[in-house]
Amino acid sequence: MKGNFAQPSGSTANLKSNTLAIVIFCALSFFSALAPTSAASQERLKLIYSQFTMTNSATWFAQEAGLFERHGLTADLIYVDSTPAVQALTAGQAPLATMSGGLAVGPYLNGLDLVMVAGWVNLNSYQLITRPEIRRVEDLKGKLIGIGRFGAAADWGLRLILRKLGINENKDVQIIQAGGGGPSTRLGAMEAKKLDATVLDSPQTVQARRLGFRVLADGADLGIPFLQGGLVTRRAYIKSNEDTVRRTVRVIVEAIHYAKTHREAALKVMQKYLRVQDREALEDAYESFVIKQFPRVPYALPAAVQTIFDLAAARDPRAKTADPQGFIDMHFVRELEQSGAIDQLYAQSK
């Protein structure tokens, strides 16, 4: 034998050989878990987002930062407006979607197995924007207020604000659908004097103020709980694709971290998806959502669901006895938090 080392004999040699093999296997397994998944093993995943608003931005950050690929997923982000987004989700056209709790609660109460597995906007982010002549809450009475579609986030957000202000949404004002196209459509209708008021969130609120419109009330300042942004799927999909959902939730956590720790890159992503070039407006949206709303640990809060049930009870008696815990499943988020992975993620960026 070459070299100065004597060869171990018998069972001692076998034991050392086996121990070395175990050490090598463990090391390879550890580094494989850390390394990006190869392109050949990537799982394709369709994921819907229901509005061009910051409440849907978590998956935008993930896509542009390559976070899906890091966890073995090739994501196709598909825009489907409001109510049709729920229909696409239930029809199996995509297994996961980012949307408001208000949009998903109706089908849930009808018996569909929809469930929210992460939530990153638990306060009503909408502001009630009015024409300049509307200066007081009382001035709203008899006025025309526009939302996108009935049952979508803006509809719920508006009604919650009106109730907080003591305005009966069914008797004191007239709420109409302004149609698809998102907040920019409603802002355009305000400019054309087709609406007396609407609800917008940042960055459109900045543009609205520049046009001379008034902010009569702010849902976040009023402290109105409202599950306005989160990741929704079906329980049947979780049952057969639990690991895919787990990885997607991990991606969401990392996307929030990415946005919080890469401000300039996040602003570029927002510019691309929101189709807004105005730096001041983008900065305002970043502060309003990424800094003030998005939590490190994206739990959907039961109180933010209960608010929706309370509002829905006027239309659907089943909402009166519905349990918010039945609509949310936070065990994937809880796993990440309890493992220490989220703390480690933020510790690395200090």
C-alpha positions as CSV (number, residue, x, y, z in Angstrom):
1,M,0.0,0.0,0.0
2,K,1.3,3.5,-0.9
3,G,1.8,6.1,1.9
4,N,2.8,5.9,5.6
5,F,-0.6,4.9,7.0
6,A,-1.4,1.3,7.9
7,Q,-4.7,-0.1,6.6
8,P,-7.3,-0.9,9.3
9,S,-8.3,-4.4,9.4
10,G,-11.6,-6.4,9.8
11,S,-14.7,-4.9,11.5
12,T,-12.7,-1.7,12.5
13,A,-12.2,-0.8,8.9
14,N,-15.8,-1.5,8.0
15,L,-17.0,0.6,11.0
16,K,-14.9,3.6,10.0
17,S,-15.9,3.2,6.4
18,N,-19.6,3.2,7.3
19,T,-19.2,6.2,9.6
20,L,-17.4,8.1,6.9
21,A,-20.2,7.3,4.5
22,I,-22.9,8.5,6.9
23,V,-21.0,11.8,7.5
24,I,-20.6,12.4,3.8
25,F,-24.3,11.6,3.2
26,C,-25.4,14.0,5.9
27,A,-23.1,16.7,4.6
28,L,-24.4,16.3,1.0
29,S,-28.0,16.3,2.3
30,F,-27.4,19.5,4.2
31,F,-25.8,21.4,1.3
32,S,-28.4,20.1,-1.1
33,A,-31.2,21.6,1.1
34,L,-29.4,25.0,1.0
35,A,-28.7,25.0,-2.7
36,P,-31.1,26.2,-5.3
37,T,-33.2,23.4,-6.9
38,S,-32.1,22.5,-10.4
39,A,-34.2,23.5,-13.3
40,A,-34.9,19.9,-14.2
41,S,-36.7,19.4,-10.8
42,Q,-38.7,22.6,-10.8
43,E,-42.4,22.2,-10.2
44,R,-44.6,24.5,-12.4
45,L,-47.2,26.5,-10.4
46,K,-49.9,28.8,-11.5
47,L,-50.8,31.6,-9.1
48,I,-53.5,34.1,-9.5
49,Y,-53.4,37.7,-8.3
50,S,-56.8,39.6,-8.3
51,Q,-55.8,43.3,-8.4
52,F,-53.0,45.6,-9.4
53,T,-52.7,46.7,-5.8
54,M,-50.1,46.5,-3.1
55,T,-52.2,43.9,-1.2
56,N,-51.2,41.4,-4.0
57,S,-47.5,42.4,-4.2
58,A,-46.0,39.6,-2.1
59,T,-45.9,37.3,-5.1
60,W,-44.6,40.1,-7.4
61,F,-41.5,40.5,-5.1
62,A,-41.0,36.8,-5.0
63,Q,-41.2,36.4,-8.8
64,E,-38.7,39.2,-9.5
65,A,-36.3,38.1,-6.8
66,G,-36.2,34.5,-8.0
67,L,-37.6,33.2,-4.7
68,F,-39.9,30.7,-6.3
69,E,-37.1,29.0,-8.2
70,R,-35.0,28.9,-5.0
71,H,-37.7,26.6,-3.5
72,G,-38.2,24.4,-6.6
73,L,-41.1,26.2,-8.1
74,T,-41.6,27.9,-11.5
75,A,-44.4,30.3,-10.9
76,D,-46.7,31.7,-13.6
77,L,-48.4,34.8,-12.1
78,I,-51.8,35.3,-13.7
79,Y,-54.0,38.4,-13.3
80,V,-57.7,37.6,-13.0
81,D,-59.9,40.5,-11.8
82,S,-61.8,40.1,-8.5
83,T,-64.8,37.7,-8.5
84,P,-63.6,35.8,-11.7
85,A,-60.4,35.1,-9.7
86,V,-62.4,33.1,-7.2
87,Q,-64.1,31.3,-10.0
88,A,-60.8,30.5,-11.6
89,L,-59.5,29.2,-8.3
90,T,-62.5,27.0,-7.7
91,A,-62.5,25.7,-11.3
92,G,-58.9,24.5,-10.8
93,Q,-57.4,26.9,-13.4
94,A,-54.8,27.7,-10.7
95,P,-54.4,26.1,-7.3
96,L,-53.3,29.3,-5.3
97,A,-54.3,33.0,-5.4
98,T,-53.5,36.2,-3.6
99,M,-56.7,38.0,-2.7
100,S,-58.7,39.7,0.1
101,G,-60.6,37.7,2.6
102,G,-63.7,39.5,1.6
103,L,-63.5,38.1,-1.9
104,A,-63.1,34.6,-0.7
105,V,-65.6,34.6,2.2
106,G,-68.7,34.4,0.1
107,P,-67.8,31.1,-1.6
108,Y,-66.5,29.8,1.7
109,L,-69.9,30.4,3.4
110,N,-71.5,28.6,0.4
111,G,-69.5,25.5,1.4
112,L,-66.5,25.8,-0.8
113,D,-63.3,24.6,0.9
114,L,-61.4,27.8,0.5
115,V,-58.8,28.6,3.1
116,M,-56.2,31.3,3.7
117,V,-52.8,30.0,4.6
118,A,-51.0,33.3,5.0
119,G,-52.0,36.9,5.6
120,W,-50.0,40.1,5.2
121,V,-52.6,42.9,5.3
122,N,-54.8,42.7,8.4
123,L,-56.0,46.3,8.5
124,N,-58.3,48.2,6.1
125,S,-55.8,50.0,3.9
126,Y,-58.5,52.0,2.0
127,Q,-59.0,55.7,2.2
128,L,-62.3,57.3,1.4
129,I,-61.6,59.9,-1.3
130,T,-64.2,62.5,-2.1
131,R,-64.7,65.5,-4.3
132,P,-63.4,68.8,-2.8
133,E,-66.9,70.1,-1.9
134,I,-67.5,67.1,0.4
135,R,-65.9,68.3,3.6
136,R,-67.7,66.5,6.3
137,V,-69.1,63.0,6.9
138,E,-72.6,64.4,6.7
139,D,-71.9,65.7,3.2
140,L,-71.7,62.1,1.9
141,K,-75.5,61.6,2.3
142,G,-77.2,61.1,-1.1
143,K,-73.9,60.9,-2.9
144,L,-72.7,58.3,-5.5
145,I,-69.7,56.2,-4.4
146,G,-67.9,53.9,-6.8
147,I,-66.2,50.6,-6.1
148,G,-64.8,48.0,-8.6
149,R,-67.1,45.0,-8.2
150,F,-69.6,44.1,-5.5
151,G,-68.0,41.5,-3.2
152,A,-64.4,42.6,-4.0
153,A,-62.0,44.2,-1.6
154,A,-62.9,47.8,-2.3
155,D,-66.6,47.1,-1.7
156,W,-65.9,45.5,1.7
157,G,-63.4,48.2,2.6
158,L,-65.8,51.0,1.7
159,R,-68.7,49.5,3.7
160,L,-66.5,49.0,6.8
161,I,-65.3,52.7,6.6
162,L,-68.9,54.0,6.2
163,R,-70.1,51.9,9.1
164,K,-67.3,53.2,11.3
165,L,-68.3,56.8,10.3
166,G,-72.0,56.1,11.1
167,I,-73.2,56.1,7.5
168,N,-75.7,53.5,6.5
169,E,-74.3,52.1,3.2
170,N,-77.8,51.0,2.0
171,K,-79.8,54.1,2.9
172,D,-77.5,57.1,3.1
173,V,-75.4,56.7,-0.1
174,Q,-75.6,54.9,-3.4
175,I,-72.8,52.4,-4.1
176,I,-72.2,51.5,-7.8
177,Q,-69.8,49.3,-9.7
178,A,-67.2,51.2,-11.7
179,G,-66.0,48.0,-13.4
180,G,-62.7,46.3,-13.8
181,G,-59.3,47.9,-14.3
182,G,-58.6,48.4,-10.6
183,P,-58.1,51.7,-8.7
184,S,-57.1,53.7,-11.8
185,T,-60.6,53.2,-13.3
186,R,-62.2,54.7,-10.2
187,L,-59.8,57.6,-10.1
188,G,-60.5,58.3,-13.7
189,A,-64.3,58.2,-13.0
190,M,-63.7,60.8,-10.2
191,E,-61.8,63.1,-12.6
192,A,-64.7,62.8,-15.1
193,K,-67.1,63.7,-12.3
194,K,-69.0,60.5,-12.6
195,L,-68.5,59.7,-9.0
196,D,-68.7,61.8,-5.8
197,A,-66.4,59.5,-3.9
198,T,-64.5,56.2,-4.0
199,V,-62.0,54.2,-2.0
200,L,-58.4,54.0,-3.0
201,D,-55.2,52.9,-1.4
202,S,-51.6,54.0,-2.0
203,P,-50.1,54.8,-4.5
204,Q,-53.4,56.1,-6.1
205,T,-54.2,58.1,-3.0
206,V,-51.2,60.3,-3.7
207,Q,-52.4,61.0,-7.2
208,A,-55.9,61.7,-5.9
209,R,-54.6,64.3,-3.5
210,R,-52.7,66.0,-6.3
211,L,-55.8,66.2,-8.3
212,G,-57.5,68.1,-5.5
213,F,-59.6,65.3,-4.1
214,R,-60.1,65.1,-0.3
215,V,-59.2,62.2,2.0
216,L,-62.3,62.1,4.3
217,A,-61.3,59.0,6.2
218,D,-58.5,56.4,6.4
219,G,-59.3,52.8,7.2
220,A,-55.9,52.1,8.8
221,D,-56.0,55.2,10.9
222,L,-59.5,54.2,12.1
223,G,-58.0,50.8,13.1
224,I,-60.5,48.8,11.1
225,P,-59.5,45.1,11.1
226,F,-59.9,43.7,7.6
227,L,-58.1,40.7,6.0
228,Q,-57.2,42.5,2.8
229,G,-54.3,40.5,1.5
230,G,-53.4,36.9,1.8
231,L,-52.7,33.6,0.1
232,V,-55.7,31.4,-0.6
233,T,-56.1,27.9,-1.7
234,R,-58.5,24.9,-1.3
235,R,-58.2,22.4,1.6
236,A,-58.4,19.6,-1.0
237,Y,-55.3,21.0,-2.7
238,I,-53.4,21.2,0.6
239,K,-54.3,17.5,1.3
240,S,-52.7,16.4,-2.0
241,N,-50.0,19.0,-2.3
242,E,-49.0,19.9,1.2
243,D,-45.3,20.3,0.4
244,T,-46.0,22.7,-2.5
245,V,-48.2,24.9,-0.2
246,R,-45.5,24.8,2.5
247,R,-42.8,25.9,0.0
248,T,-45.1,28.7,-1.3
249,V,-45.7,30.0,2.2
250,R,-41.9,30.0,2.7
251,V,-41.6,32.0,-0.5
252,I,-44.1,34.5,0.8
253,V,-42.2,35.0,4.0
254,E,-38.9,35.5,2.1
255,A,-40.6,37.9,-0.3
256,I,-41.8,40.1,2.5
257,H,-38.2,40.0,3.9
258,Y,-36.8,40.9,0.5
259,A,-39.1,43.9,0.1
260,K,-38.3,45.1,3.6
261,T,-34.5,44.8,3.1
262,H,-34.2,45.8,-0.6
263,R,-36.1,49.1,-0.8
264,E,-34.8,50.2,-4.2
265,A,-35.3,46.8,-5.8
266,A,-38.8,46.6,-4.3
267,L,-39.7,50.1,-5.7
268,K,-38.7,48.9,-9.2
269,V,-41.0,45.8,-8.8
270,M,-43.8,48.0,-7.7
271,Q,-43.2,50.4,-10.6
272,K,-43.5,47.4,-13.0
273,Y,-46.6,45.8,-11.7
274,L,-48.5,48.9,-10.5
275,R,-47.7,50.7,-13.7
276,V,-46.9,53.8,-11.8
277,Q,-43.8,55.9,-12.6
278,D,-44.3,58.6,-9.9
279,R,-41.5,58.1,-7.4
280,E,-43.3,60.0,-4.5
281,A,-46.4,57.8,-5.0
282,L,-44.3,54.6,-5.0
283,E,-42.5,55.7,-1.9
284,D,-45.8,56.4,-0.2
285,A,-47.1,52.9,-1.1
286,Y,-43.9,51.3,0.1
287,E,-44.2,53.0,3.5
288,S,-47.9,52.3,3.8
289,F,-47.7,48.6,3.0
290,V,-44.2,47.1,3.2
291,I,-43.2,49.1,6.3
292,K,-46.4,49.6,8.2
293,Q,-48.6,46.7,7.2
294,F,-46.6,43.7,6.1
295,P,-45.6,41.6,9.1
296,R,-42.4,39.5,9.4
297,V,-44.6,36.6,10.3
298,P,-47.6,36.7,8.0
299,Y,-50.4,35.4,10.2
300,A,-54.0,36.1,9.0
301,L,-55.7,37.4,12.2
302,P,-59.0,36.0,13.3
303,A,-60.3,39.5,14.2
304,A,-59.6,40.6,10.6
305,V,-61.8,37.7,9.4
306,Q,-64.5,38.3,12.0
307,T,-65.0,41.8,10.7
308,I,-65.8,40.4,7.3
309,F,-68.2,37.9,8.8
310,D,-70.0,40.7,10.7
311,L,-70.5,42.6,7.5
312,A,-71.5,39.6,5.5
313,A,-74.2,38.6,8.1
314,A,-76.5,41.2,6.6
315,R,-76.6,39.2,3.4
316,D,-75.9,35.7,4.6
317,P,-77.2,34.5,8.0
318,R,-74.6,31.8,8.0
319,A,-72.0,34.4,8.6
320,K,-73.4,35.1,12.1
321,T,-72.2,31.7,13.4
322,A,-69.2,31.2,11.2
323,D,-65.9,30.6,13.0
324,P,-63.0,32.7,11.6
325,Q,-60.6,29.8,12.5
326,G,-62.4,27.7,9.9
327,F,-61.4,30.1,7.1
328,I,-57.7,30.4,8.1
329,D,-55.0,27.7,8.5
330,M,-51.8,29.2,9.9
331,H,-49.9,26.0,10.6
332,F,-47.5,26.5,7.7
333,V,-46.6,30.0,9.0
334,R,-46.4,28.7,12.6
335,E,-44.0,26.0,11.5
336,L,-41.7,28.5,10.1
337,E,-41.9,30.8,13.1
338,Q,-41.4,28.0,15.6
339,S,-38.4,26.6,13.7
340,G,-36.6,29.9,14.1
341,A,-36.2,30.2,10.3
342,I,-37.8,33.7,10.2
343,D,-35.7,35.0,13.0
344,Q,-32.6,33.7,11.2
345,L,-33.7,35.3,7.9
346,Y,-33.9,38.7,9.5
347,A,-30.7,38.2,11.6
348,Q,-28.7,37.7,8.4
349,S,-29.8,41.0,7.0
350,K,-28.7,43.1,10.1
